[in-house]
């Protein structure tokens, strides 16, 4: 049973930063790309329509939610959020 007590909600901190990949619809311009300075942006032209892949290390859930909020604030369409597992983590 879920509690309605907000004190029960905790932001999870990661032991080490985790690698995430977020995909947005379309190709980002330079101005929008500057909002993601610590991330690597690539364009996946194998998809139709084209998608921009935003990838980088995230230190905790709060930073992940902040990145998702930034995508929303820019009016971008978020298609997916995936944690990239390293082979040794499997």
C-alpha positions as semicolon CSV with decimal commas, in nm:
position;residue;x (nm);y (nm);z (nm)
1;X;0,000;0,000;0,000
2;X;0,135;0,343;-0,096
3;X;0,154;0,609;0,169
4;X;0,020;0,957;0,104
5;X;0,277;1,101;0,340
6;X;0,521;1,321;0,143
7;X;0,789;1,251;0,404
8;X;0,800;0,892;0,275
9;X;0,926;1,013;-0,066
10;X;1,303;1,025;-0,098
11;X;1,518;1,128;-0,392
12;X;1,755;0,842;-0,462
13;X;2,124;0,929;-0,474
14;X;2,340;0,702;-0,685
15;X;2,665;0,552;-0,551
16;X;2,831;0,672;-0,869
17;X;2,686;0,876;-1,157
18;X;2,481;0,660;-1,394
19;X;2,486;0,684;-1,773
20;X;2,150;0,782;-1,924
21;X;2,022;0,820;-2,277
22;X;1,724;1,044;-2,350
23;X;1,568;1,069;-2,693
24;X;1,376;1,368;-2,822
25;X;1,187;1,417;-3,144
26;X;1,367;1,612;-3,415
27;X;1,705;1,775;-3,453
28;X;1,811;2,032;-3,193
29;X;1,951;2,364;-3,302
30;X;2,267;2,511;-3,150
31;X;2,069;2,730;-2,910
32;X;1,872;2,438;-2,766
33;X;2,181;2,216;-2,760
34;X;2,362;2,470;-2,539
35;X;2,118;2,383;-2,258
36;X;2,278;2,037;-2,237
37;X;2,643;2,144;-2,195
38;X;2,761;1,839;-1,997
39;X;2,584;1,590;-2,224
40;X;2,671;1,440;-2,561
41;X;2,416;1,510;-2,834
42;X;2,395;1,302;-3,149
43;X;2,138;1,285;-3,423
44;X;1,992;0,944;-3,506
45;X;1,903;0,968;-3,873
46;X;1,811;0,599;-3,889
47;X;1,476;0,682;-3,729
48;X;1,182;0,839;-3,903
49;X;1,138;1,114;-3,806
50;X;1,492;1,202;-3,699
51;X;1,565;1,190;-3,324
52;X;1,827;1,363;-3,110
53;X;1,999;1,144;-2,852
54;X;2,110;1,319;-2,533
55;X;2,354;1,104;-2,337
56;X;2,561;1,159;-2,026
57;X;2,623;1,076;-1,664
58;X;2,356;1,176;-1,412
59;X;2,453;1,203;-1,044
60;X;2,111;1,140;-0,887
61;X;1,737;1,134;-0,950
62;X;1,703;1,507;-0,884
63;X;1,947;1,580;-1,169
64;X;1,755;1,341;-1,396
65;X;1,424;1,513;-1,317
66;X;1,592;1,849;-1,379
67;X;1,706;1,733;-1,722
68;X;1,356;1,609;-1,805
69;X;1,213;1,944;-1,690
70;X;1,460;2,128;-1,913
71;X;1,342;1,921;-2,211
72;X;0,982;2,011;-2,125
73;X;1,066;2,381;-2,081
74;X;1,225;2,388;-2,428
75;X;0,903;2,247;-2,574
76;X;1,073;1,931;-2,695
77;X;0,894;1,600;-2,728
78;X;1,057;1,344;-2,497
79;X;1,042;0,999;-2,657
80;X;1,236;0,784;-2,410
81;X;1,458;0,778;-2,103
82;X;1,691;0,480;-2,061
83;X;1,968;0,397;-1,820
84;X;2,260;0,256;-2,015
85;X;2,396;-0,050;-1,840
86;X;2,763;-0,132;-1,877
87;X;2,846;-0,493;-1,960
88;X;3,013;-0,545;-1,621
89;X;2,692;-0,423;-1,443
90;X;2,487;-0,701;-1,603
